[in-house]
Amino acid sequence: MSHDVTEQDLRAPEFRDGSPADYERRGDGKIVRKDRFKRGMQDIAAIVFGASYDYEIRDVVAGVHKLKGIVLRDAIANARDVYEGDAKAQEVLDYVQAVLDNPREAV
């Protein structure tokens, strides 16, 4: 039982279901989707808020910053334990914590 070979059979898997109109060549010559930024933002919004969230870009950016802050706060807490006896390290961690808590007032 065989079937005829089609153009779709000859395409690379990542392009198999796409139309040439959906793609463009990047400056380095790689073929990429034209809507890759939109799709990327949708993927990030789904990770941050859930798959069915109607979002504004500023909300997604704020959500990513919030997640980044959570990760950094956890890292600071762990570093405090590791460098418990090092006064200079604790001073640096205090500064990083202050930047996270008040990013516009630091520096």
Buried (B, 14 or more C-beta within 10 A) or exposed (E): EEEEEEEEEEEEEEBEEEEEEEBEEEEEEEEEBEEEEEEEBBEBBBEBBEEEEEBEEEBBBEBBEEEEEEEBBEEBEEBBEEBEEEEEBBEBBEEBBEBBEEEEEEE
